[in-house]
């Protein structure tokens, strides 16, 4: 058996969740080869070589892999596929975008967003926003799998770095042209990598009011998240969204403020180690998953919490 | 131009799903069903593009049991011109769905296919990207903005750290994210009108597609329950618990 992991990176560093994905891949059996594709990304390849469990790193550097466009990245992975039994990537926006394309081109039914590896062909995955867990067995020759990073512990550092080999690019498909990215700028940790997350919901009432959450987050060194209701109301950008259709997070501490606890939000955070809920509604469903809950007006409780920490 | 939109019939997202006691799946008998929210956004987008004059015809496609005709009627009440139901079991897996859609695309020749990014039942998030791959078309997954200019489109996609802009050639497959639009409510006169719109029913065999499942579902379980939490009286008690009991701050 041989496993290929496609790594998400920013050219310099590996993105959060990559080392967890490598740890999940190692459980599938066989040697783990890592593909770092991008433009001017040799630093990311160096970082990948230092992850425990990686046997070798393939570096494919070409302008048409900048931005990790689905069409070109899938074409590259498909060209490599015959040498592997498993093709694995994180179930982040990156992996969700190109992996189904790889699977379809290989005539494989992908297994999305796995939370456990039972055997080389059997995986567990959450369905219905995590309200049920499905165990599936793949009959395809090559398994194409995306990994829910929060369900796996990250791989550690390798004692000695794995060798890095250069890989020739395949031709540009020319189907899409990358125009650019507008990334949210923040000094705070990334949501999917943060140890502590402070999240706000519809109860925040306005974009302006999110400042009191930011003050709390800065005191704790936390990331700021939001429920879909807060995103839909236009309080914060979509990349803040935690939930079934947003980011899946599992920090050590998740503080939910003014969030009622819709199924779709719980799906994104209920695996957090400790959950604190602050809501003035004593019947809010969020309390059913909270480790500690406080029934109080958030506009009183949050500033007080920030001041007393 | 002609647009194809896809609609899936799913358990209403506000219904609490129950895992069957025999572990074979979730309970669907006597459960409220609805159009998948992301598919609704796909239909709305096509209708807005038709209202803006970019689109001339909207064909809605659903794959599943006979009751999916209701889902197609909803799409037609929103503004789709006609419907196609591929009469198949409810649990057709995404690769087979993409193959069925490819066959319909080859027949209908749309210039744009708009698909929901994810169905809220199996949460696979695959069909649109798979369809694009099978057709060798460009894709824009998780789209929050589409501007069509002749044979190309500028699209904005939601990515983990913010937004991404792409120029894509048409024909293409677009999958919808939440902020693409806010779907309209269907009105009674439009529901009545939708009943008269054409709805074709076809069998997968007629499209020459093998829909055999590649993934065998061994069992479906309840997720582990969280331990019951503790109500705290005030902020001071909360801080004490987090410091001394949970030891997370």
Interface residues (C-beta under 8 A of the other chain):
Chain A: X15 X67 X69 X70 X71 X74 X92 X93 X94 X96 X97 X98 X99 X100 X101 X102 X103 X104 X105 X107 X108 X109 X110 X111 X112 X113 X122 X125 X126 X127 X128 X129 X130 X131 X132 X133 X134 X135 X136 X137 X138 X139 X140 X175 X176 X177 X178 X179 X180 X181 X182 X183 X184 X190 X192 X196 X220 X228 X231 X232 X237 X238 X239 X244 X245 X247 X252 X253 X263 X264 X270 X273 X274 X275 X276 X287 X289 X290 X291 X292 X293 X294 X295 X296 X301 X304 X305 X308 X309
Chain B: X11 X13 X14 X16 X17 X19 X26 X38 X93 X94 X95 X96 X98 X117 X118 X120 X121 X122 X123 X124 X125 X126 X127 X128 X129 X130 X131 X132 X133 X134 X136 X137 X138 X139 X140 X141 X142 X144 X154 X158 X159 X160 X161 X162 X163 X164 X165 X166 X167 X168 X169 X177 X178 X179 X213 X214 X215 X216 X217 X218 X219 X220 X221 X222 X223 X226 X227 X229 X230 X231 X232 X233 X234 X235 X236 X238 X239 X241 X242 X246 X248 X249
